[in-house]
């Protein structure tokens, strides 16, 4: 029977009154994410396991604080580990105050770089912080004879001690400052984006998967300090994020009367809840003196009072500033060594961009966004060198893994995390509180998040014909070599002897970086071994992009795809429209001029009704204004 006939009564759907977005997200998500949140704010993605908050969604302020704190805690272990590793080579292993200064500085710069990257760089919710890729060349530089620490430790209150470690820091600063200019040029000149046209799933898959696989020793070493505590942390994360993710907790509220709100705490805060419970248990067991007090005994680091000295000696307030250690010095050995770390960082970051885009439901990053992201990381390294963190900055893979667990991919959450790091960089006492997180709790969290990163890398193979022996060989060999070569060189660090110290440092850093070895071999073999674009997965990769991320919108026009990219990767404050097209076309890091949210059909409808759009639209080298089209 035709719909709407007289013999069939029409059913009128009861309309629900409009409600604030805050109530909608918190109160109406008992069975899963809302449609707006599930599609990254675009209404296109309908994939299973979509994000609760999309890239440009803004959670309620209290959720931003809690989720931002969770992102900060995820990166905390790596950020704090770098100053402790460098302290011995800077000759401040016994100077807790100097360590606190370094921790405050790296927090401050990491927060500043995060805000710059999220707002003006890649524009994805990626947190920035110190990188272990810079640690190896830094240690190699400070191991030179002229930078050896005195055999007799100096008095930590004497001016000689201060100058002793300041001079070493200035040497590292100069190397980072000069080397960072290379990364800035590579990014903003478009050279990185140019290489991406040759990059396919068979390059990205081993690169991203090796990010997680190469960190298994870090996770196992931290978790192995007390397997009982780390196992409980893992159990709680899995329980909350997988088994209890759809269980909402009732929260009493008052809004024109008493009511109950349903809050999906286990879906949004699984990592924070698990770490908080484990941390509390460690505190109780420490107070009850269950864990051994002997520093050499197994399980001692599970105590919450192991790093209590840092809390006592840290100042309440200290504002880090550029040049706080003095004028930087430069040497060729330091610059060349840090350059090797920058190359490794770029390879890792490009893989992180793709992984993050896939998790948050965004299209694959276009070349201009990747160029801008790498260029902004170069600026971040420049700032790190100016402030004197003893390190650079890069994107954090573990935080991308946290997004996969929490299903929260909002920029505002990362902005909140960056703001927290800025604040903690100035409040030494507050930042020192987090030093008391037991190592096995952090190790348990790493076990889960690094595993997610590995799986994300492997998932890129869905675009590739894995029935092809060519593709099986490329992925298998590049992944295995990415584990075997670095592992062997780490066990035989003195085997590389070219006669040139700087060249030895560069080769050592590159060949001990799993992501670089696996990604480079994957790219080289994929480009040189004959294979069709369909076999290599390039057709699906380019036309449909990430099907889950692009909403399966294969039939979308080029203008619609550009408009969708613009929503995720366009510059803030409509900066895209403020630069003349004749100038923008020569800037590899500048987005194309596309009116966000307007398709070809809507523009044609506007032209047919003689309506004049507010903004000038530039698509396919043509200017469209109302019903007037001018070719460029």
C-alpha angles and dihedrals in degrees: 000000000000115000113257099024119148093247092060117066112227115242114226114207113223110241118225114226116253115269135191115272089241092061091043093056097041102035104034102047099086093122100031144302121329119253094253093051095042094061099050090257094300104091093232109092115082098163122141114262094022122172121278093217118028129216096275097030115111115216119208113287094253091052090049089056095046095043091043089053089051091052090048092050090050091057095035097089094054095043094050094042093064097063090046091051093048095043094081093052092044088054094242100108089125097037106091093175092057089048089052090052090053092048092050091048096050090046091051095047093043090054092047093049091047092055091048094047097047095046104034106011128056089337092219123121095265122144119220127215146134119317133219088216087079095045097073097053090041092054090045090052094048090047092067113113094252091057100046114131117250114267090230111053114236124235105274091221095053124100089233091062092049093050090044095062096030091060091054092048091050090055090054091045093056093050092050093046095053096040092049091063088065091056090048091053093045091052105041094037091061097240091124092049091048091058091052092071086071094044118100139163092284089062098040095045098062092037095055096037091051089055087069098034094051091056097056092101091054091050095043094046092052094042091045093063085081116356093189094061094040092048090052090050091051091047092052094048091050092044094050099039099041113020101030100031093112095045110106122201120223114239122188112235139171121221113147087330139356115303143155123248121200113223122189096216095159092054096046103033109028096129095044093046093048094047092045093053092046091047091051092049091051089051092052092048090048093052090048089050093235094138115070118261093210108103090215095053123100112261096022093121089060087075115102093218097060093099097032091120091068090058093050097048101039115104120242095234133013127155113213114218137182115276094016090145095044136263113335121244125213133216131174093233092055095046095049092047094051090047088063089054091050092054090052091047092052093052090050094045095052089053090048091054092056092044093050093046090053094050097047096045097251127141116260108283111268119228095259091055093049090047090051093045094052091043090051090050087054089054088049090055088048090054091046089053092047094049093040108237092155087236144055133240135259140160116283117237093193091060090053087053089053089056088055090056101041096037088220113129101163119143089215091063091056090044087055091049090050091049090051091053090050090052095044089050087065098038106063097179094054093048092048091059090071090055087076093068103119116247096235090056090056090045092054091052091049091053091062102038096046090050090055091052090053092051092049090057093050091048090068087074090076088086093053129080099247091183086075115096087210093063094041090054095047096050096039096046097043092048094046092046089049088061101034102047097048091043093054094046091050089055091046105036095160097054094093106081112157095153092247113094095203092050090049090054093049094049092045093054096043097046094045092054107092095198092055095047095045096040094047093049091046091052094044095048094042092053098042104038110081115252139138121256089245091052091049092049094241095126094058090037094056105030102037096020111197100348092210093045096043094048093244087281093153094150095055117124122244091255091053092049090049090049090051091049089048091057091058104030105026119116120259126254089032090281088155091070095045095068119074114249091235089061099037094056089065094052111084092197097051119098119241116259105263126148105239115244097005119117129195090259094055091048091051090050090051090051093049092054092045090238115154116225117228095231131049111247124212116192130158093356092304131112113225118194114165107305094340120099123187120185116223 
